[in-house]
Structure formats: structure tokens, C-alpha cells
Amino acid sequence: MTRRPTRTALCVALLLAASTLHAQDATPAATAPAVHTYVPADFARYNPHNALDMLKQVPGFVIRQADQERGFGEATGNVVINGQRISGKSNDVLTEMTRIPAANVVRIEIVDGSSLAIPGLTGLVANVVTKPGGMSGQWSWKPDIRKYYTRPQITRGDVSVSGSAGALQYNVGLSNNGNHSGAGGGTVIYNADGSVRDVRDDAWTGESDNPTLSTRLTYTAADGDIANLNASVSREFYHYREVGTRSGPGLPDRTRAVRENEGGHSYEIGGDYEFGLGIGKLKLIGLDRYKHQPYDQTVVTHYVDGSAPDNGSRFARDSEESEKIARAEYKWTTGKNDWRISAEGAFNSLDSASSIAVLDTGGNFVGVPLPGANATVQEDRYELMGSWGRPFGASLKFQMSAGGEYSKLQQVGAGGLTREFIRPKGSMSLAWKASDVLDVNFKLQRKVGQLNFYDFLASVNLNDGSQNAGNPDLVPQQSWEFEVETTRTLGEWGTTTLRLYDHRFDDFIDTIPIGTDGESPGNIDSAREYGLEWKGTWKFDPLGWRGAKLDTRWWVQQSSVKDPLTGERRRTSWSLIHFWDVALRNDVPGTPWAWGFDVNHELDSRNVRLTEIDHTWEGPVWGSVFVERKDFFGLTVRGTLSNLFGAGSYRDRYVYDGRRTDPLDFHEVRDRRIGPVLKLEVSGTF
């Protein structure tokens, strides 16, 4: 792993240096005018334990997680806490909200993102306004049981303690987002002429646990200075097991076993300090993140009649990732104008070593060459951005940001090279309150995407028999993104929102040819994704069905890219085609009971590689029903029965004898059963 002590020192120094500066002429934080405001009484019937429980019940609002940005960059997502984004990457805002007791929530404001003077935010944004409180705790336990193939999941849950002491607010939490899943059933392999080549029956199970200990400290001085410290440490455990039988015309009976293991640990420490300086406020941000992630996959085939020795392969990888960020933001106002300038340095690296081995006749794994598998990939990036925003009259708010980034991308080993880039970026947004019941938001953004450093290196998937050659020439994709979002309040009937978008990409990342017969993620000149999303909350109180509401969401998308092999236009791989969801909740008046159901369906496009076309999905329709007791000896208890309509795991895969321009080798058709899932959620406070 590449060590960078000077850069770690730079991140820490920015925070420490701020403590020597005295706050003067601090500009009071502006309060954004709320489009809609919800107070704790609006959520009383749901008996929420934390801020997230409350936010989930805001009519017509769909929570969007922040994107994985290059460094910190401009803000994304649509949730902030006390008008501020969180200066962390592992501690997402939703996890933070689960640790804010409901009693500490003053209100939830749904505001136009541009009114918060946080560059990058647009559309409707939830600002969760909180207050300090005495020490309190909350916990939840979320086990589930699946009927087939999978052991019960009993380790998922979380516990946290929050409180304040004078000007210091604190939170300490332990969580485990564990998951168990599995499926089993038949697969048929057809020859190109439609005859059966192979018949398979497999069952798999995957078990993961990710225990994470984290803390967040916030200090608010009497003069308005604010300091935050975030820290977390976690372990990762993942085990995948698949066993099956195989037979076919003229083929011996075989058994096959697949084993995957992934583990490791990670930590993150970050913080920020905002203080008055001159006519405005300066915020200094630093972050240090590290992850160690070993992985291995083994596939062994055994011939039942002993006609041939066992054959198999093993792929192993050991990698270390690091990210260090130092960022400074200065904001001030002149009249009605909001100004901000930011500078950021981000330093990312991946040090990875992989190997592949095959099983010899003596039952030993013997290493074979895997070119392009071992290397260090690193990127040094520096960004400078400026933004300006102001209202025009009582109903319009405009915000613009512009700047660029310089990056130096290096790969040491595995055909490595060094490249340097300068890329412009920025955005323009307009928030228009067309009437008391209609809000319209526009946004145009030039964006630079994040890279997956693993795409630079060679890797194999033994289970599928596919291989990536690695691509040292990979560059981040860039995009022009236009979006317009309209929200219509229907009074006592509910709320509805329509979002239209059009994203046009340069250097789009998809699978491309490498050399004479290789393939790997790489850049295609251009691509496009566009669509619409319509969501709403429909209340039945006016019809006399008190306590009942229906949440709906419909999303349809089209995409287009020029296939790098055939030159024909097709959808981008694994992109959304359409999605719909209908969820009913009825909080029975005068009782602690609630019940409801959820039905949804999603269809994604095929994954197009140079050697195959693969469509893997689960469905076609997922459904669940729940019953909830909101006060069971002070606890909230919820039982959910999922997969009511028998959704399964399916695959339709065409593999060619060479590349897709060559004749078809085989057609794989898979049908696996998942089965019903019984979930229990128990939560409480202390």
C-alpha cells in the first residue's frame, strides 16, 4: 500500500489550524423558506422513535441517498440535518437520522434545495431541524426467517446513545446491517440448435455481516462556531456457498461446489470546523478513510463415477484502499446575493494483488499467470469551485456554480502509465414557486463521475467463466444532466411530484474490447439516459377512511449507447427500464395498531459484454403485508410477510463462441425459487 503521511497531516492540519482563529463578524445562518413544514404532532400517529421514522412518513417525499462523489464535491442527495450536509462518506445521513431521537426533532422542513445555499442541492430537500436533549438511547432488532435454502438472520440490528452536555452534542452507535439470502432450482443449457446440452440443479446461500461502531460529536460555541467530528470502524464478513448437480446427454454426472469469502476491516475519521471570518464564514473539512478487503472464490467439479479427476480453479485478491480529503469552503452574503468559493484536494489509491490457480491431478491448486492483476492505482485531484445565488422576487431563486478540477491518474505495474486531466464542472438551478400549491425546480449540471479502481486491473469470475482483462486507459465518465421537478400539494388529499430528466454522457463506462480477444470496463464516446419519475401520497381521510394513505411511485427510463463491437444502438447495461411501487398503510384510529401492504416490480436492461448477453433478475412482482403494534409494553413490534406472489430468481444468458459477432455457443435458462420471508422488527427507547 502507498503511504502518504504528508497528506494525512494536511487534512488534520486544516482542522487544527482553525482552532487558532477567532470568530469575528460571523454571518448568522440564513433560514431557508420552507415549502412545507411538518412538526412532531404530524407524526404522532406513527409513534416514531427517531428522525428517520418521521421522514419516511412525509407525504410524497422519496429519500435519495447521496451519490458516491469524487472527494466531497458539491452536495447530492436530498436530506440535510440543521441545514448542513455531513462531512463524511461512510456515515450516511440516513444512518445519522436513525440516531436522532424523535423527541429531539423540532420540525422537518421540505425546502427548495437552492434556497439552502449549498451548491449541488436542487429540487425538494428535507431539512431535519433538531435540538439538544438529555441522554437517551434507542435500539432495534430486525431478524428474518426464509423458508428455503437460508439460515435465519438474527444478528441484524442497532443500538445508539445520544445526548448533550452544554454546547457539546454526542452520539455513539453500534449497528450491523447483516443479511442472509438464498435461492435454488433448475438451469438448462441449450446448444445453438435448441437441443439440451446440460441440466443443472443448484442451491446457494449468502450470509453477510457488517458490524460498525461509530460516533459523532458536534460542538456549537456561543459565537456561532460549529465543529463536528465523525469516526467509524467496521468489520466485514461475507460467505457464499453454492452446491449443485449436473448431467446431460452423453455427459457424466457431476457435482459442483462454489465458495466465496470476503472480509476485512475499514475505518474513517473526518470532521469540519466552521467559524466566522471577515464578512462570512469559513469551513475547513478533513477526512481519512481506509479499507482492507481480502476476497477469494473457489469452484470445484467432482465426477460422480470417477471417470475423471476433480477439476477446479481458485481466484484470490488482497486489496487496500485509501482516501484522504482536505477541503475549505468560504461563504458570505452581499445584499440578496449568496457567494461561496471552495477548494479541495483528494488523494485516492488502491493497492491490489490477485492470483489464479487450477486444480492438478493430485488435488493441489497450482498457480497460473494472470497478467494485469497486480498494481497500484492512484489519483491526485484538486478542485476549485465558485457559486452564486440570489432570489428574483418572492417566487424565484437562482443558483450557479462553476469551476474545474485537475487530476493526475497513475498506475504502477500491470501496464501502468501516468496521465493528467483538466475538466470543467458546474451547475445552474432555478427554484420557482409558481403558486401556493405548485413548486417547480430546474437544474443543469456538468458532472465528472467517480472511478472504480478495480476496473483498471484484471479479474475473473469463476462461477460464470468470465474474465476482465483490466484497462489502464480508463478515465472518468462525464455528463450533462438536466432535470425538472414539479410538486403539487393536494391539500388534505396528499401530494404528488413529477420529475423529468435527461443525462448525456461523454466517456461513458461500459464493456469494451481489449486487445485481440479481451474485454474490460472502458470508455465509449457517448451515451444517453432519460426518463420520468412520478410519485405521490394519497390520503383517504376525506373519504372517511381515517388513518389510511397510499404511496405510489412510477419510474420509466430509456437509454442509448453505440455498441463498441457491432456499432448498433442499444440500451446501456444494467440500466433501469421501468419500476412501479404501490404501498398502503392504515393506522387504525383510536388503537395502537397499523397494517398495510406493498407491491412493486422492476425491470432492468441486459448486461452486454463482448462475449455474452445476460439478463438476470428477480420477480416479476414482489409483495408484502405487515401488521404493527406501536405500543407493546413500550416497544414497537412489526411483523412482515414478504414475497407473497412467489417471486423467483431468473437468468436468460446467451454465450457466444468467441465474441457476439461469432456463432452462438449456448443459451442458459435459469429458474430458481426464493420462497416466502418472515420478518420481525422490534424497536424501543431507553
C-alpha angles and dihedrals in degrees: 000000000000110000119211109183093162092058093048088051090051093055093048093042092058090059096043094046090057091063090066094057121088120225113242132170091359112192110232113244109260117235111229114230107252121233088201131000126204122192128196092266089064089063100039094106090060093054092220121200098196145013093269091056087056097045092052089062097053105121116254094355120129115193113232118198117226115264121248096261131194099262109322098312119158119338122273134179122054107258130083133170118229090345093302135106117227116257094223139082105204094042099067121195094250092057089049091053092054086062096052108091114231088237089064095055111102096182144322114239120200102205140166105270093227091059091066093067090229108132113235099029116114138153120032113338129187113230108195107205114202140180132210117266142178121276113294137155140209136190143182136194119200114183124165138189126211121200097220139043097343135092117230116276107228104152101072115110146089143229129193141175123209134180147123138246112195109305093350122093119190141186130184121184142176118198140168119198093192124167138188122194139160147160139186142190147098134327126189123200113206126197120233090266092054097256119133115262103171139003119205138184115193139169126193139183131191125196125187136175128181111181110190130186114197142166137193126196124188124187120190115189125210091251093055100263112146127200126183131187122190125184136167140170125191145175126215128211124178128165126178123188127182127175128177150151127240134194139152145162108310092356127115119244112263141183121213131198128192124193128185127178129182127174143136137122140262142192137193132190123180141150147166138212122202120190140159116269124171111316095344147019131283122207121194118196132188134177138179119188130176135177132183112195123175117187137181137177126192128187121186128178120200124198108223096208093046092239090137136017120260115276129200150136138226129207120192132181133181116191141171123199127191136179129185124183134184117184137172126193126186121188134179141158133232113188107309093343124104115202131188135173124187137185125191139181119195126183119192130177141174121195109189136169122186135180139184129207135182130213114252127207091268093060096254127126111238121194121244129188120278106183118210095018102113122061148111116246119192139168129197111197133183123189134189120187137170129193138190131189138172141159122252106206122322097304107042131070121179127194130180133179129183138173141100148237137240117209135182113202118195135180119190113199129358095070091317127183140170124243135175128207140183115200130179120224139170146120145231124208136178126195115198124185097203093181141337089282103032128069124180127191128188128191135180117183139178105209137184114210131225122257127229102220091202088070089069092063135066117257140163137215104211094186092059097030093236131133138195115213095206124244122227090181094066117130131183116273117242129206147189106220124192122184136171122189127187125190123194120193112214096193113226089357095066140248136294131195132191122195125189121187142175120192120187118190136205120198089013113196116236136127112297136175116274116196120322099322108001132102136194142150108295144147127289118193098244146350139172137215123182137160149121136264123201122187135166149165116226118194122206098198092101088057092053097258096118120199094019128117137166122217115199133182130181123180127178126178139181124199137183137191134161108249108241092215105042101020091230124130116253141155118282113261118272092357123148118265099177142335135185134181133183120187128178124195125182120187100195108228116244094013136083090237131107131173138176149139141237129208123182143162133193132188122190130185125258124273106244117201127170092257103033149017114226132186113183121171147147123230142003088213129001120202137176140175127202141191120199133193107199098193114032103156088323095315133105112230123188129180122194131186109202135191094036093163097051100252112192141193114259140180133188110183133171116196121189133212093250115333129354090267088062126077120289115267101189145338118225121204118185131187117177130173121232101177133198123322124209114203130190126192122187120179137170148151135244 
